[in-house]
Amino acid sequence: MANQRRNPQARDRTIGAQLKAVRTQQRRWSLEAAAEAIGWSAATLSRTENGKRHITSEDVATVLAIYGVPTPQREELIAAAREGGTQAGWWSRPLPGVLPDVGTLASYEASANAITDWSLADVPGLLQTERYAIGIMMDVGVDARDIEMRWMARCKRQEVLAKIEYTAFIHENVLRRPFGGVAALKEQLAHLEAAPARGLSVRIVREPAPYLSLRHSWMLLHFPEAPPVLHVELFGSSIYLHESEVHGYETIRAMLDRSALSTMESRSMIGRLRERL
């Protein structure tokens, strides 16, 4: 294996899930037994299966050979791993002024079939308008030279909305924060108001919000061939939660679904707030 690896991407989640299925369903090996046979630590194999570590097509070939996978199946999985590595999107190349974590998130978004955003502080990035987004960047001290490139990256991320099932739960206080000024907020609210016409679900959560939801914002991503992932944005970086770590957030999502206004009720509320500005 190479000494230096790329950051994990969404394709690593799919490949990892496939390798785990082979180990548990075909080989019926424990994690520890498989790791010993491969020559990896159990922690390395676990991270590989959970998509927390980039895996090359060469690694896939090695693992499948040790698992004794029949040649046709082995060649198919190796080819899929090789193809997944060559079909990278815009995020595969570092962009000046754009944090590396943005590229990782974009790769997850591009592979998802459903995304849920829960936002306490601002409108989710996938729904932000230009002036509103720039207002936030300026507020947090982003270098003026990097703002244009960061906005371009955000626009590229937003392209996934045409291909996925998307729901945004937004705390009502977010609608009153004028990042970029009152005119920018009015424009942003109009964008949210029009979201249902684009097939997007925007639902407002009014007070009192479920207590468990008030800790932080998050994004829940579901995939067609791998378990869901939860993304939490931090200042200057982000973290991803996997497997059992995600279960509690799926419970919170169900709470939000029960407590939030409907899409049409939310649209009406957003419209009223916009008219008052």
Secondary structure, DSSP 8 states (H G I E B T S, - for coil): --SS-----HHHHHHHHHHHHIIIIII---HHHHHHHHT--HHHHHHHHTT-S---HHHHHHHHHHHT--HHHHHHHHHHHHHHHH---GGGS--TTS-HHHHHHHHHHHH-SEEEEEESSS--GGG--HHHHHHHHHHTT--HHHHHHHHHHHHHHHGGGGTSEEEEEEEGGGGG--TT-HHHHHHHHHHHHTGGGGT-EEEEE-SS--GGGGS--EEEEE-SSS--EEEEE-SS-EEEE-THHHHHHHHHHHHHHHHS--HHHHHHHHHHHHHH-
